[in-house]
Each structure stands twice: as structure tokens, then as C-alpha cells.
């Protein structure tokens, strides 16, 4: 396995991989070659949430290789969002053609574009005609309800100078159920002219080995849920190892730093507890008894009880 060539990207997970998480993760673990910022999009009244704009402030992303992502339904939304990001100095912007959630697709955003190849072609022609001083990449799924959507989209994308294509071999209708299909990725690689990044169901070294049996030449991977479940995963995929006790201490330090940073950002113990509890839906999967870990966190009614629960959880690791 060409571990020295391996490139790992952190997937943009709304509500989780914000600038606080990215900074703490980079400081405590690292091993990620690019961090993708959760999508920027318009909400009600054609306004962008202040929290979303804060995510792309340059001062919140210093010294990290970050790529912002845009979710859009038409040319105007796309141009306005890209203009904002170009003004902030971003050298690469990722176009989201993969978001599977109905709140996005029902508005013609995300994976909904996968059923509109001609409209996508026209929109991209207009985008590139604007002469934006930045590079563009794409993140997409195999289709809305069928992987037969993908070939027509690949043909469209091949006509434009994208830096890379991040491909999640599931349909939008699958959401995160079932298994990502590496064979769909192999078929895509034979049709796509751009460098490709594999995204989907990478949770362990064993998963990587299995993917390599189908995709022996693939060295670029994006990790989402797997990175939240186990922050050491990117470095372990690249060949780094730790003794169990050493890793336990590192995981505890990562957690404590994350808690400290959110305590500085968020107001009120309830808000902090809610934020950390969200992370434990993933963190707990790294422990021998995930249900017990999650139960201890949920029972915590204040920060003092939460800290005591965390000490108990790590003691049992």
C-alpha cells in the first residue's frame, strides 16, 4: 500500500466540522491534507446565516489548508456565494452536487443537480465565463435515485477545468444507509477526466485495505463520520501507530481542548452540553461499550456532572 502517497481530506459535516473543531483537530491530531468547510448557502429571505459566514472568515482558518463549499439552486446564488469567497481570498471553492437531504434537494440544490445535466452545463458555462480568480472542484453522489444519473453529469464536468472530483458512490435516496459502492467509483474513474477522490464508509485500516483491492491506484480519500468516531484515523491510515494508553491520553486531551474552546465560544452550560453531546454520538463509537458512554453523557445535567462522566468513560477505555 502506498501509504506515503496517501492524501486524506476531512469531509464537510454540517454542525460538526466547524472552525473550532478544525483547529483543535489539527493541533491535537492532524494527518489531514485538506479541510472542507461545511457548505455556504442561502436561507430564508436570501440571507446567509451569520454562523455560516463566520465559518469562512479568513481569521478563523489561519494556517490550515481549507476549502469552502457552496450549495446553490441557480446561477445567481452560485455567483453571489462564489464572489463572497473570492473576496475572502480563497484559491479553491468546492461545488456541492451531493447533499442528499430533502431540505436541500427539494429546493433544487445539492444532489438535485444530478438529474439536470443540461441545466448544470449552462450554469457552469456561465460560472466560468465570469472569470473568477479561483479554482473549482466538485463533490457529488452517483445520482438522486439511480447511479445511471452519473454518466451524463461526468460528460458535463469533463468539459470544464475542475481541479478534482470528490465522488461518494451512493445515491441521494440512500442517504447513509447500505454500503458505499466502490465498483461505482471504479466505473466513474474510467469516465472522468479529472483527478478523483473517494468518499464513503472509510472507518478503519481494514476498510482502506478492502477499498485498495477494488481501487489499487486510488490514493486520495475523504473521511467524514470515520474521522469523528476516531480522530486518530487519518494518521493511522498513513501508517502511524500508538500504544493504547498513549492513544487514550491523546484522545482525552483532544476532548478536553475541544470542550475548552467551545466553552470560550458558546454561552451557557446548556449550550455547551448540547454541543458536546452531539459529538459523543460519534465519539462513543470508539469505546468498547458505546451505549454506556452515550448514556453517561446524556445523564449529565450540568458541566460538573459531564466532566465526571467523561472521566469515567475514559477510565473504562
C-alpha positions in Angstrom: 0.0 0.0 0.0 1.4 3.4 -0.9 0.8 5.0 2.5 3.4 7.7 1.8 1.3 8.9 -1.2 -2.0 8.8 0.7 -3.9 12.1 0.9 -6.7 12.4 3.4 -9.4 15.1 3.2 -11.8 15.9 6.0 -15.4 15.9 4.8 -17.6 18.9 5.5 -20.2 17.8 8.1 -22.8 20.4 8.9 -22.9 21.1 12.7 -19.7 19.2 13.5 -16.6 20.2 11.5 -16.8 23.9 12.2 -13.7 26.2 12.6 -13.3 25.3 16.3 -13.3 21.6 15.6 -10.9 22.0 12.6 -8.4 24.0 14.7 -8.4 21.6 17.7 -8.3 18.6 15.5 -5.3 20.0 13.5 -3.5 20.9 16.8 -4.0 17.6 18.5 -4.1 15.0 15.7 -3.7 16.3 12.1 -2.9 14.0 9.3 -5.4 15.8 7.1 -4.3 17.3 3.8 -7.4 19.5 3.2 -10.2 20.6 5.4 -13.5 21.2 3.7 -15.7 23.8 5.3 -19.4 22.9 5.6 -21.4 24.4 2.8 -22.3 28.1 2.5 -25.9 28.5 1.3 -28.8 31.0 1.3 -31.6 30.6 3.9 -34.9 32.3 4.2 -35.1 35.7 2.6 -32.0 35.1 0.6 -29.8 35.6 3.7 -26.8 33.6 4.8 -26.7 32.6 8.4 -24.1 34.6 10.4 -22.7 31.3 11.7 -22.1 30.1 8.2 -20.3 33.3 7.2 -18.2 33.1 10.3 -17.0 29.7 9.1 -15.3 31.2 6.1 -13.8 34.3 7.8 -10.0 34.1 6.9 -9.1 34.8 10.5 -10.9 31.6 11.6 -9.0 29.4 9.2 -5.4 30.6 9.5 -2.6 28.2 8.8 -5.0 25.4 7.7 -5.4 24.1 4.1 -9.2 24.8 3.9 -11.6 24.7 1.0 -15.1 26.3 1.4 -18.1 24.7 -0.2 -21.2 26.2 -1.8 -24.7 24.9 -2.1 -26.8 26.6 -4.7 -30.0 26.3 -6.7 -29.3 28.7 -9.6 -26.7 30.9 -11.2 -27.4 33.9 -9.0 -27.0 32.0 -5.8 -23.8 30.4 -7.1 -22.3 33.7 -8.4 -23.1 35.6 -5.2 -21.6 32.9 -2.9 -18.5 32.5 -5.1 -18.0 36.2 -5.2 -18.1 36.4 -1.4 -15.5 33.6 -1.1 -13.2 35.0 -3.8 -13.3 38.4 -2.0 -12.1 36.5 1.1 -9.1 35.2 -0.9 -10.0 31.5 -1.3 -8.0 29.8 -4.1 -10.3 26.8 -4.4 -14.1 26.6 -4.0 -16.0 23.3 -3.9 -19.4 22.9 -5.6 -21.8 20.7 -3.7 -23.7 18.4 -6.1 -24.1 15.7 -3.5 -26.1 16.9 -0.5 -28.8 14.2 -0.2 -31.1 15.9 2.4 -34.6 16.8 1.2 -34.3 20.3 2.7 -31.7 20.9 0.0 -32.8 18.7 -2.9 -36.4 20.0 -2.7 -35.1 23.5 -3.4 -33.1 22.3 -6.4 -29.8 22.2 -4.5 -27.1 19.5 -3.9 -27.9 16.2 -5.5 -30.9 17.6 -7.3 -28.5 18.9 -9.9 -27.7 15.3 -10.8 -31.0 15.0 -12.7 -30.4 18.2 -14.6 -27.3 17.8 -16.8 -28.2 20.4 -19.4 -29.1 23.0 -16.7 -25.8 22.2 -14.9 -23.9 22.6 -18.2 -25.4 26.0 -18.8 -24.8 27.1 -15.2 -21.1 26.0 -15.3 -20.6 27.8 -18.6 -21.9 31.0 -17.0 -19.7 30.4 -13.9 -16.5 30.0 -15.9 -17.4 33.0 -18.2 -17.3 35.3 -15.1 -13.5 34.9 -14.9 -13.4 34.3 -11.2 -9.8 34.2 -9.9 -10.1 30.9 -8.2 -10.1 27.1 -8.9 -13.2 25.0 -8.6 -13.7 21.4 -7.5 -16.9 19.3 -7.3 -18.3 16.9 -4.6 -21.1 14.7 -5.9 -23.0 11.4 -5.4 -23.9 8.8 -8.0 -27.4 10.2 -8.6 -30.7 11.0 -7.0 -32.2 7.6 -7.1 -30.1 5.8 -9.6 -26.4 5.6 -10.5 -27.5 5.9 -14.1 -27.6 9.7 -13.5 -23.8 9.9 -13.1 -22.5 9.3 -16.7 -24.4 12.3 -18.1 -23.0 14.5 -15.3 -19.5 13.2 -15.8 -19.8 14.2 -19.5 -20.7 17.7 -18.4 -18.0 18.0 -15.9 -15.4 16.8 -18.3 -15.9 20.0 -20.3 -14.6 22.2 -17.5 -11.2 22.6 -15.8 -12.1 21.3 -12.3 -9.1 20.6 -10.1 -10.7 17.4 -8.8 -13.9 15.4 -8.4 -14.9 14.0 -5.0 -17.2 11.1 -5.6 -19.4 9.4 -3.0 -20.7 6.2 -4.6 -24.1 6.2 -3.1 -27.4 7.7 -4.4 -29.0 10.6 -2.6 -32.0 8.4 -1.8 -29.7 6.0 0.0 -28.7 8.8 2.4 -26.1 6.9 4.6 -27.8 3.6 4.6 -26.5 0.5 2.9 -22.9 0.4 1.7 -21.0 2.9 -0.5 -20.2 1.0 -3.7 -16.5 1.2 -4.7 -17.3 -0.5 -8.0 -19.4 2.6 -8.9 -16.3 4.6 -8.2 -14.1 2.4 -10.4 -16.6 2.8 -13.2 -16.6 6.6 -12.7 -12.8 6.8 -12.8 -13.0 5.3 -16.3 -15.3 8.1 -17.4 -13.9 11.1 -15.6 -11.0 13.2 -16.9 -10.3 14.9 -13.6 -8.3 13.6 -10.6 -10.7 11.8 -8.3 -11.2 11.5 -4.5 -13.0 8.6 -2.9 -15.6 9.4 -0.2 -17.7 7.0 1.8 -17.6 4.4 4.5 -13.9 4.7 5.4 -13.7 3.8 9.2 -10.5 1.7 9.6 -7.3 0.4 8.1 -9.2 -2.7 7.1 -11.7 -0.6 5.2 -8.8 1.0 3.3 -7.3 -2.3 2.5 -10.6 -3.6 1.1 -11.0 -0.4 -1.0 -7.5 -0.9 -2.3 -8.4 -4.4 -3.6 -11.0 -2.7 -5.9 -9.2 0.6 -6.4 -5.5 -0.2 -6.3 -4.3 3.1 -7.8 -6.5 5.3 -5.6 -4.6 7.4 -3.1 -6.9 10.3 -2.3 -9.7 9.7 0.2 -12.2 11.9 2.0 -13.3 10.9 5.5 -16.4 12.2 7.3 -18.1 10.1 10.0 -15.0 7.9 10.5 -12.9 10.9 11.5 -15.4 12.0 14.1 -15.6 8.5 15.5 -11.9 8.2 15.7 -9.8 11.4 15.3 -6.6 9.2 15.1 -7.8 7.6 11.9 -6.1 9.9 9.3 -2.7 9.4 10.8 -3.3 5.6 11.3 -4.2 5.3 7.7 -0.9 6.9 6.9 0.9 4.3 9.0 1.3 5.9 12.4 0.7 3.8 15.5 0.2 4.4 19.2 0.2 2.3 22.3 -3.3 2.0 23.7 -2.6 4.1 26.8 -0.8 6.7 24.7 -3.8 7.0 22.4 -6.2 7.1 25.3 -4.3 10.1 26.7 -4.2 11.8 23.3 -8.0 11.3 22.8 -8.7 12.7 26.3 -6.5 15.8 25.6 -8.3 16.3 22.3 -11.7 16.1 24.0 -10.6 18.5 26.8 -9.3 21.0 24.3 -12.4 20.9 22.3 -14.5 21.4 25.4 -12.4 24.4 26.5 -12.6 26.1 23.0 -16.4 25.6 22.9 -16.7 26.9 26.4 -15.0 30.1 25.3 -17.3 30.4 22.2 -20.7 29.3 23.5 -22.8 31.0 26.2 -24.4 28.9 28.9 -23.7 25.4 30.2 -26.8 24.0 28.4 -25.5 25.2 25.0 -22.0 23.7 25.7 -23.5 20.4 26.9 -25.7 20.2 23.8 -22.7 20.7 21.5 -20.5 18.1 23.2 -23.4 15.6 23.4 -23.7 15.9 19.6 -20.1 14.9 19.3 -20.5 11.9 21.6 -22.9 10.3 19.1 -19.7 9.7 17.2 -17.0 9.7 19.9 -18.8 6.9 21.7 -18.3 4.6 18.8 -14.6 4.4 19.7 -15.4 2.8 23.1 -16.0 -0.8 23.9 -19.5 0.0 25.2 -20.8 2.9 23.1 -24.3 2.7 24.6 -22.9 3.0 28.2 -20.7 6.0 27.1 -23.6 7.8 25.5 -25.9 7.1 28.4 -23.4 8.6 30.8 -23.2 11.8 28.7 -26.9 12.1 28.3 -27.5 11.8 32.1 -25.2 14.8 32.7 -27.4 17.7 33.7 -24.5 20.2 34.1 -20.9 20.7 33.2 -19.6 19.3 36.5 -21.5 16.0 36.0 -20.5 16.0 32.4 -16.8 16.2 33.3 -17.2 13.4 35.8 -18.9 11.3 33.2 -16.1 11.8 30.7 -13.5 10.8 33.3 -15.4 7.6 33.9 -15.8 6.9 30.2 -12.1 7.2 29.6 -11.2 5.2 32.6 -13.1 2.3 31.1 -11.4 2.6 27.7 
